[in-house]
Amino acid sequence: MSHEDSLEGRTVLVTGGAGGIGSPLVSLLRNRGAQVTTLGRGEMPGRHIRADLSTPAGIALAAEQARLLAPQMLFNIAGRQYFGPLEGQRPADLAADYLVNLVAPVTLAQAVLPMMKQRGRGHIVNVGSVFGSINFAHFAGYSSAKAGLKGFSQALRREVRGTGIIVCHVAPRAVRTGFNGPLVQRFAELTGMTLDDPIHVARRILAAAQAGKAETVIGWPEAFFTRLNALFPGLVDRALAGNDAKAASLFTHATPSATVAPIREENHAR
């Protein structure tokens, strides 16, 4: 690793650092000498900012603390997910999903940009989802929020061109963490969905950041289908129809509350 790519002494802010992906990423960063601060609503050892990203007040607090910290690298990993029919989700939970998955990372990026521009360098790494490019039935809120994060990453990358700031968007597929509740696990079994190892995903996220890759999709054939969906969504509609029907069958006797995944200080249920 060159001096330019070294993590030694870098100030890094990681949201969702207690989660299945965030935790191994924090370990990787610290093992390579980075000065890591985590951000989330619970307590964590080491440098930590306690803020609830599912509320406007929590996001405002997080943004102010991020401005004061002025990290050289920001990893937006925290996420929240609901799996089920859209009409079964409580409105407050739907709003919180957009706050955690989209509004918080955008606001935090906005908060750290001025100092990054002043330094002439910085990394903003937004961890989205394959579901942001292949928008799955029964993940409507989650998929649309992650699609927004992908679009934001592209727009910001174009905006900061020439400033020395690197904006990366990483889209994992399903990850084997507690983020996936029993219904998602059952959906994965019915449809043959692959669940990746979280340590592998954390390594891919860090590698993408260090390489300055604009877009990284983790998993095959998902990487192919994200491109196919952009060009021929009708083909993907037909390809997913069978799995959509299998997903719908899970909710025939399920109550709305049974389909709600709790807030997780991590990402992914792709």
C-alpha positions in Angstrom: 0.0 0.0 0.0 1.4 3.4 -0.9 1.7 6.3 1.6 -1.3 8.0 -0.2 -3.5 4.9 0.3 -2.3 4.3 3.9 -5.0 4.3 6.6 -2.5 5.0 9.4 -3.7 8.0 11.4 -6.7 8.6 9.1 -9.8 10.0 10.9 -12.8 7.8 10.0 -16.5 8.0 10.8 -18.6 4.8 10.4 -22.3 4.8 10.9 -23.8 1.4 11.9 -20.5 0.3 13.3 -22.1 -2.2 15.7 -23.8 -4.1 12.9 -22.9 -7.3 11.0 -21.1 -5.4 8.3 -20.0 -2.3 10.2 -18.4 -4.3 13.0 -15.8 -6.2 10.9 -15.2 -3.0 8.8 -14.4 -1.1 12.0 -12.0 -3.9 13.0 -10.3 -3.8 9.6 -9.9 0.0 9.8 -8.5 0.0 13.3 -6.1 -2.9 12.6 -4.7 -0.7 9.8 -4.1 2.2 12.0 -7.2 4.3 11.3 -8.6 6.5 14.1 -12.2 5.3 13.9 -15.3 6.9 15.5 -18.6 5.0 15.3 -22.0 6.5 15.2 -25.2 4.9 16.2 -28.1 4.9 18.7 -26.6 2.4 21.1 -23.4 2.4 23.2 -20.1 1.2 21.7 -16.6 0.9 23.0 -14.0 3.4 21.8 -14.7 6.7 20.1 -18.5 6.8 19.6 -21.2 9.3 18.8 -24.6 8.4 20.1 -27.4 9.5 17.8 -30.6 8.0 16.5 -30.6 8.3 12.7 -34.3 7.4 12.5 -35.4 10.8 13.8 -34.8 14.3 12.4 -33.4 15.5 15.7 -31.0 12.5 15.8 -29.8 13.3 12.3 -29.2 16.9 13.2 -27.2 15.9 16.2 -25.2 13.4 14.2 -24.5 16.0 11.5 -23.2 18.6 14.1 -20.9 16.0 15.6 -19.7 14.9 12.2 -18.9 18.6 11.4 -16.8 18.9 14.6 -15.0 15.6 14.0 -14.3 16.5 10.3 -13.3 13.0 9.3 -11.1 12.3 6.3 -13.3 9.3 5.5 -17.0 8.7 6.0 -18.6 5.3 5.7 -22.5 5.4 5.6 -23.4 1.9 6.5 -26.4 2.2 9.0 -29.6 0.9 7.6 -33.1 -0.2 8.4 -35.4 -2.5 6.5 -39.0 -3.6 6.2 -40.0 -6.8 4.3 -43.7 -7.1 3.5 -46.7 -5.6 1.6 -46.4 -1.8 1.6 -49.9 -1.3 3.0 -48.8 -3.4 6.1 -46.1 -1.0 7.2 -46.8 1.6 9.8 -46.4 5.2 8.4 -44.0 6.2 11.2 -41.8 3.2 10.4 -41.9 4.0 6.7 -40.7 7.5 7.4 -38.0 6.2 9.7 -36.8 3.9 6.9 -36.2 6.9 4.6 -34.5 8.8 7.3 -32.0 6.1 8.1 -31.4 4.8 4.6 -31.4 8.1 2.6 -31.7 11.3 4.6 -29.1 10.5 7.2 -26.3 9.6 4.7 -27.0 12.6 2.6 -27.0 14.9 5.6 -23.8 13.5 7.0 -22.1 13.8 3.6 -23.2 17.4 3.5 -21.8 18.0 7.0 -18.3 16.6 6.2 -17.8 18.1 2.8 -16.6 21.6 3.7 -13.5 20.3 5.6 -12.8 17.7 2.9 -12.8 20.5 0.3 -10.6 22.6 2.5 -8.1 19.7 2.7 -8.4 18.9 -0.9 -9.1 15.2 -0.3 -11.5 12.9 1.3 -13.6 9.8 0.9 -17.4 9.4 1.2 -18.5 5.8 1.0 -22.2 5.1 0.7 -23.2 1.5 1.2 -26.4 0.8 -0.6 -27.9 -2.4 -1.9 -28.4 -4.4 -5.0 -32.1 -3.8 -4.2 -31.5 -0.1 -5.1 -30.9 -1.2 -8.7 -33.1 -4.3 -8.8 -36.2 -3.0 -7.0 -37.8 -6.0 -5.4 -41.5 -6.4 -4.6 -42.2 -6.4 -0.8 -39.1 -4.2 -0.2 -40.7 -1.1 -1.8 -39.6 1.5 0.8 -36.2 0.0 1.3 -35.5 -0.4 -2.4 -36.6 3.1 -3.3 -34.5 4.6 -0.5 -31.4 2.7 -1.7 -32.1 3.7 -5.2 -32.1 7.3 -4.0 -28.7 6.7 -2.2 -27.3 5.4 -5.5 -28.5 8.4 -7.4 -27.2 10.8 -4.7 -23.8 9.2 -4.8 -23.6 9.7 -8.6 -24.8 13.3 -8.4 -22.4 14.2 -5.6 -19.5 12.5 -7.4 -20.1 14.7 -10.4 -20.5 17.8 -8.2 -17.1 17.3 -6.4 -15.1 16.3 -9.5 -11.7 18.0 -9.3 -11.8 18.7 -5.6 -9.9 15.6 -4.5 -12.9 14.0 -2.9 -13.8 10.5 -3.8 -17.4 9.3 -3.7 -17.9 5.5 -3.7 -21.2 3.6 -3.9 -21.1 -0.1 -2.9 -24.1 -2.3 -3.4 -23.9 -5.7 -1.6 -26.5 -8.4 -2.2 -28.0 -10.3 0.8 -25.6 -10.6 3.7 -25.6 -13.2 6.5 -26.4 -10.9 9.5 -29.1 -10.4 12.0 -30.5 -7.7 9.8 -32.4 -10.4 8.0 -35.3 -11.5 10.1 -37.1 -14.9 9.9 -39.3 -14.0 7.0 -36.3 -12.8 4.9 -34.5 -16.0 5.8 -37.5 -18.0 4.6 -37.7 -15.8 1.4 -34.0 -16.6 0.8 -34.6 -20.3 1.2 -37.6 -20.3 -1.2 -35.9 -18.3 -3.9 -32.3 -19.6 -3.6 -31.0 -16.2 -2.6 -27.3 -16.2 -1.7 -26.2 -14.8 1.6 -22.7 -13.4 1.7 -20.3 -13.6 4.6 -20.2 -10.2 6.3 -16.4 -10.2 6.7 -16.0 -10.7 2.9 -18.4 -7.8 2.3 -16.6 -5.6 4.7 -13.3 -6.3 2.9 -14.9 -5.5 -0.5 -16.2 -2.2 0.9 -12.8 -1.2 2.2 -11.1 -2.3 -1.0 -13.5 -0.3 -3.1 -12.9 2.8 -1.0 -9.2 2.5 -1.2 -9.3 2.0 -4.9 -11.6 4.9 -5.3 -14.1 2.9 -7.3 -17.2 4.8 -8.2 -19.6 1.9 -8.3 -19.2 -1.6 -6.9 -21.8 -4.4 -7.0 -21.0 -7.4 -4.8 -22.2 -10.7 -6.2 -22.9 -12.6 -9.4 -25.4 -12.8 -11.2 -26.6 -9.7 -9.3 -24.0 -7.5 -10.9 -25.3 -8.6 -14.3 -29.0 -8.1 -13.4 -28.4 -4.6 -12.2 -27.3 -3.6 -15.7 -30.0 -5.7 -17.3 -32.7 -4.0 -15.2 -31.4 -0.6 -16.2 -31.7 -1.4 -19.9 -34.6 -3.9 -20.0 -36.8 -3.7 -16.9 -39.5 -5.7 -18.5 -37.2 -8.7 -18.9 -36.4 -8.5 -15.2 -40.1 -8.2 -14.3 -40.7 -11.5 -16.0 -37.6 -13.1 -14.5 -38.7 -12.1 -10.9 -42.4 -12.9 -11.2 -42.0 -16.4 -9.8 -40.0 -15.2 -6.8 -42.4 -12.3 -6.2 -45.2 -14.8 -6.0 -43.3 -16.9 -3.5 -42.7 -13.8 -1.4 -46.4 -12.9 -1.5 -47.2 -16.4 -0.2 -45.3 -15.7 3.0 -47.8 -12.9 4.0 -51.0 -14.9 3.4 -51.4 -15.5 7.1 -48.8 -13.1 8.5 -49.9 -10.0 10.5 -48.4 -6.7 9.5 -46.4 -6.5 12.8 -44.7 -9.8 12.0 -43.2 -8.4 8.8 -41.5 -5.4 10.4 -37.8 -5.7 10.9 -36.5 -3.7 13.9 -34.0 -0.9 13.4 -30.5 -2.4 13.0 -27.3 -0.5 13.3 -26.1 -2.0 10.1 -27.1 -2.5 6.5 -28.4 -5.2 4.2 -31.0 -7.7 3.5 -30.6 -7.6 -0.2 
